[in-house]
Amino acid sequence: MRIYDYYKEKYPQFDWESLNHHGFHVAIMRIGLCKTHKRDGDGGLYNCEIVNNQVYGYLGTTGVQVKGYIDKEVEKEFIKSLEDGSFYKFAEECFYTRL
C-alpha cells in the first residue's frame, strides 16, 4: 500500500484529494517521515509504500529501493501540519522540485 493511501485511510478527515502525488512524496522525503536505516544512508525516502508491515522507499533518484521505517516523532509533526494546513502549502511548493 502506498504511503499516501495508508495515511488517507488512517486519517480520512484530511483533504487528500487536493495533494499532488509528486508534491506529496517529495514533501514526505524532505520532512523525513519515511527514513532509511543507517546502513543505507541517512535521510528520507521517496515514493514510500508499506508491504507486509514493512516500509520501503527509494533513495532519491537512484532507483534503488530499500527498507526503511516511519519516524514516529516526524509522524506526529506531519499530522499536526495536516491539521493546521501547513503541509498542503509545503507539498504544493515541493511539486515544483525536480529530483
N, C-alpha and C positions, 0 to 999 in steps of 0.2 A: 504494500500500500504506500503510495506516495505520501510524503510528509505533509503536503498540502491537504490531502484527503483525510489523513489521520487527525489533524487539528480541526478541520472543517466538521468532522463527525463528532469530535470530542467537545467542541465549543461552537455549536450551531448558531448561537446568538450574534455572532460577528458577521460582518458583511464580506464574506469570502469572494463573492462574485465580482466585486469591484477591483480585486487584486489581479494584476497581470502575472502570469506564471513565471516569466523570466525575472521580473522585478522582485517577486516573492522569493524565488530561490537565491538570487544574488543578495537580497537583504538578509535572509536566513544565514547565508555563508558569512556575511560581514559581521553579524552580531555574534556568530559562533554558537548558534543553537545546536547544530549537529557538528560535533568535533571529531577529529582524528585521534587515534591513540598515539602516544608519543613516538612509538617506533615508526609510524608512517609520516611523521612530520608534526607540525604544530599549527593548527588553525581550523577554520570552518570548512565544512564540506558543501559542495554544490549538488543540487538535484537529489536530495536525500530520499530514501524510502525505507520502509520497515518490512522486513521479511522474516517470518518466524520469530518475532520479538527481538530481532537484531537490526540495528541501524546500519545502512550502507549509504555511501555517497561518493562523489567524485572529487579528486584533488584538483580543483580549479579546472583549467583547460587541458590537463594532461590526458584525460580519458581513462585514467586509472581509477578503478573503483576499489574502495577499501571499507573495512568495517569501522564503525565509529560508535558514538554514543550521544545521547541527548544530555546536554549540560542542564541540570535541574535549576541552578541559580539563574542561568540565562533564560530558561523557560519561564520562570516567574516574571522576569522583566518583559519578556515577549508578550505574555498575556496582559500585563499592565499596559503595554504600548498599544495593544489592540483595543483595550478598554478606553484609553484616552484619545485614540485616533492617530497617535504619532507614527505608528508602524505603517499605516496606509501612505502617509506622505513620504516616509523613508523608502518604502517599496517602489513608489512612483519614481523617485529620484534614481533608484537603483536600476529601473527599467532601461535607462539610457546608458548603463555601464556595459561595456564590452569586456568579455573575459578573454 
